[in-house]
Amino acid sequence: MELLNVIAAWVGWPVIVAMMLLAGGYVGWLQKNRIEQLKEINGMLQLRPLLKTDPSTTGIKITFPRNGDKVQDFFTASGIYRNKPTNARLELLVIARGSGFWPSGIASFDDENNTWYAEVHVGGNSGAEATIIAAVVGAEGQALSDYYRKVGRETDQWPAIERLTSDVSEVYRVTVVHK
């Protein structure tokens, strides 16, 4: 009890407490600003277009669905191609709810008809827009999307990928509406 009386009688303790509160507030303010900066940078990265591969080299196009089509949660997208990607694969990515990428389907090729098919899951609410991107994906991007699918199956959680690897090249895109 005597220690409490000594502390209470000491005149300097309010100054120490005030300095601690100010320092804590300053650290909190710095952390909040840093988080806001990171969110802004992340937003800019998401808005930048993917590195585009010249579509004339592969001739890859999405023929179904078309821009503005209404689609179910799960459907089979299809398209045409002139040349299959070399040392890469064709994948469909979905951008929904305005942020991030969701790897969706890996294309299967019909060489006889120069067509391709891939399963797509757009998710989201009825009336929501989603962008479907046909992308040529190199080894690093394949590792990322394969790992994404593996973890998603194991955990049943499918968060968006915020940033793709540099070997993912967009060749075509359409915007659809969820039925």
LINNORTA-V876055 format. One record per residue. N is the residue number from 0. RES is the residue in one small letter. SS is DSSP state (h for helix, s for strand, l for the rest). BURIAL is + if it has 24 or more other ideal C-beta (glycine too) atoms within 12 Angstrom, else -. Layout:
BEGIN
n;res;ss;burial
N;RES;SS;BURIAL
N;RES;SS;BURIAL
END
This chain:
BEGIN
n;res;ss;burial
0;m;l;-
1;e;h;-
2;l;h;-
3;l;h;-
4;n;h;-
5;v;h;-
6;i;h;-
7;a;h;-
8;a;h;-
9;w;l;-
10;v;l;-
11;g;l;-
12;w;h;-
13;p;h;-
14;v;h;-
15;i;h;-
16;v;h;-
17;a;h;-
18;m;h;-
19;m;h;-
20;l;h;-
21;l;h;-
22;a;h;-
23;g;h;-
24;g;h;-
25;y;h;-
26;v;h;-
27;g;h;-
28;w;h;-
29;l;h;-
30;q;h;-
31;k;h;-
32;n;h;-
33;r;h;-
34;i;h;-
35;e;h;-
36;q;h;-
37;l;h;-
38;k;h;-
39;e;h;-
40;i;h;-
41;n;h;-
42;g;h;-
43;m;h;-
44;l;h;-
45;q;h;-
46;l;h;-
47;r;l;-
48;p;l;-
49;l;l;+
50;l;l;-
51;k;s;-
52;t;l;+
53;d;l;-
54;p;h;+
55;s;h;-
56;t;h;-
57;t;h;+
58;g;l;+
59;i;l;+
60;k;s;+
61;i;s;+
62;t;s;+
63;f;s;+
64;p;l;+
65;r;l;-
66;n;l;-
67;g;l;-
68;d;l;-
69;k;s;-
70;v;s;+
71;q;l;-
72;d;l;-
73;f;s;-
74;f;s;+
75;t;s;+
76;a;s;+
77;s;s;+
78;g;s;+
79;i;s;+
80;y;l;+
81;r;l;-
82;n;l;-
83;k;l;+
84;p;l;+
85;t;l;-
86;n;l;-
87;a;l;+
88;r;s;+
89;l;s;+
90;e;s;+
91;l;s;+
92;l;s;+
93;v;s;+
94;i;s;+
95;a;s;+
96;r;l;-
97;g;l;-
98;s;s;-
99;g;s;+
100;f;s;+
101;w;s;+
102;p;s;+
103;s;s;+
104;g;s;+
105;i;s;+
106;a;l;+
107;s;s;-
108;f;s;+
109;d;s;-
110;d;l;-
111;e;l;-
112;n;l;-
113;n;l;-
114;t;s;+
115;w;s;+
116;y;s;+
117;a;s;+
118;e;s;+
119;v;s;+
120;h;s;+
121;v;l;+
122;g;l;+
123;g;l;+
124;n;l;-
125;s;l;-
126;g;l;-
127;a;l;-
128;e;s;+
129;a;s;+
130;t;s;+
131;i;s;+
132;i;s;+
133;a;s;+
134;a;s;+
135;v;s;+
136;v;s;+
137;g;l;+
138;a;h;-
139;e;h;-
140;g;h;+
141;q;h;+
142;a;h;-
143;l;h;+
144;s;h;+
145;d;h;-
146;y;h;-
147;y;h;+
148;r;h;+
149;k;h;-
150;v;h;-
151;g;h;-
152;r;h;-
153;e;h;-
154;t;h;-
155;d;l;-
156;q;l;-
157;w;l;-
158;p;l;-
159;a;l;+
160;i;s;+
161;e;l;-
162;r;l;-
163;l;l;+
164;t;l;+
165;s;l;-
166;d;l;+
167;v;s;+
168;s;s;+
169;e;s;+
170;v;s;+
171;y;s;+
172;r;s;+
173;v;s;+
174;t;s;+
175;v;s;+
176;v;s;+
177;h;s;+
178;k;l;-
END
